[in-house]
Amino acid sequence: MTLMQTILENELILLTPIRQSDFEKLYEVASDPLIWVQHPSWDRYKKAVFLDFFNVAMESKGGYVIREQKTGEIIGSSRYYEYN
């Protein structure tokens, strides 16, 4: 599967293809255990678990980092997967 990634944006957010250099900043956001309380992967706040998630997003070629348009700060991520 090959996905063609592009930059997606509006006045509030900017989505750019995920890069290895995004890991530390993205993990800062994801390291809050409260984010994952109701998620099936409730322990994703742990660095080793998050690293696995991040690597799959990188390998998928469908991962995006979400930034606040005004500040440029990373606020999350998203990913296309199992796209047919």
FENNORSUL-V242370 format. One record per backbone hydrogen bond with DSSP energy under -1.0 kcal/mol. CO is the residue of the C=O (numbers start at 1). NH is the residue of the N-H. If there is no record, write none. Layout:
# FENNORSUL-V242370
co | nh
CO | NH
CO | NH
This chain:
# FENNORSUL-V242370
co | nh
8 | 15
12 | 69
13 | 10
14 | 67
15 | 8
16 | 65
19 | 22
20 | 23
22 | 26
23 | 27
24 | 28
25 | 29
26 | 30
27 | 31
32 | 35
36 | 39
41 | 44
43 | 46
46 | 50
47 | 51
48 | 52
49 | 53
50 | 54
51 | 55
52 | 56
53 | 57
54 | 58
55 | 59
56 | 60
62 | 80
63 | 18
64 | 78
65 | 16
66 | 75
66 | 76
67 | 14
68 | 72
73 | 68
76 | 66
78 | 64
